[in-house]
């Protein structure tokens, strides 16, 4: 019997795949637990429509990320930090502080996890911080750290 999986099934397949299983396995395990449905014309059509809707949704998310990336590209954020002699700072600037400053100064609510900062900023001056908005969209934000 051929079955269209509605969920990922370990050692069988991923959601949306069409797999061939024995009749007993399908009747006694997959169908009662709603892990899949029997393959027929209606379910194949439903699967095709569902995949088209998911692809459209992914495309919309990608377009939104590209638009946001273009908006961020030409922006900069200024942060104030205390410093001592020779431009040595007391503390550092982390992604959390940059995200808060973006919300206040640019009115953009970006999650701190999207800011790719290998290590906190510990010097005064300008730093380019990569912002990963989507697996395919990465942009750069200019962060200016000035003395308070």
Buried (B, 14 or more C-beta within 10 A) or exposed (E): BBBBBBEEBEEBBEEBBBBEBEEEEBEEBBBEEEBBBBBEEEBEEEBEEEEEEEEEEEEEEBEEBBEBBEEBEEBEBEBEBEBEEEEEBEEBBBBEBBBBBBEEEBEBEBEBEBBEBEEBBBBBEEBEBEBBBBEEBBBBBBBEBEEE
